[in-house]
Amino acid sequence: MTYEYQTSGTCAKRIRVELDGKRIRHIEFEGGCNGNLQGISRLVEGMDIDDVIERVQGTHCGAKDTSCPDQLANALREAYEAEQKEA
């Protein structure tokens, strides 16, 4: 299942998440710091969402209360909940 998350408070505008249960199959950011976000995507693909959420939630970008990794944690939670509703 592919889920699209609209970010808030970051340079990235959208995150597309493809899950297989709690395993991350693919992550794609739209906008933001392209190289860094490609790196994050490659690092987390294949990981369990709980591990990723635990590591990245609460990350701040400068003076902002959020960041692209923090928004990824939100996207993963929402994508998993949406997948469970479809099942």
N, C-alpha and C positions, 0 to 999 in steps of 0.2 A: 504494500500500500504506500502511495506517495501522499504526503501531507504538506500543504503550503502554509507557512506561518508568516504573518505580517509583523515585522519587528517594530519596536518603539524605542526611540532615544538613541539610535545608532546610525552610523553611516550606511550599513547594509540595510536594504529595504525589505528583503524577503529571505526566508530560509526554506528550502525544499528538503524534506526529510523522507527517506524511504527506510522503513523498518521491516524486520522479519521477527515478529514477537518483540522481545526486548533487545534484539541484536540490531545494530545500525548497519544497513546495507549501503546507503549513499546519503551524503549531505552536500547541498549546493547552496551557496550564498549568492544573492543578487546585490551588487553594489558593495561598498566597503573597501577595505585594503585587500586587493585581489590576492597577492602572494601569501599574506598571512592567513587569509581565510581558506585558501586552497590547502595550505599546510595543516590547518586545524581539521579540515574535512578529511584529509588523508590519514591523519593520526587517529581519528575516532572511528573511522569505518571499520566494521568488524567487532567493535567493542559493545559491551552491555550498556544500555542507556543509564542504568543506575550508577555505574562507575563514572561515566562521563558527567552526569548531572552533579554528582558529589564533588568532582574535581573543579568544575567551571562555574557553578552557580555562585552568585555574589561577587563575581569579578567586576571591577570598575574600570572605566576607561577615563583617565584623567580625573576631572572633577565630576563626571557624570555618575549617576547612581547605578548605571548598567554598562554593558559592553556587548560586543558580538558573542563572546563565549557565554555570558549570562543569558542573552537572548536565545542561544542554542539550547541551554538547559530548559527554558520555558517551552521552546518548540518541541523538544523531545518528550516532555511530559504531555503536552497537548496531542501530539501525534500518537503516542501510545494509548491515551484515553480514547481518541477517535477510532483507532484500530480495534480496541476492545468493544466498542459500541457496534461496530460492523460485524463482529464475529458472532 
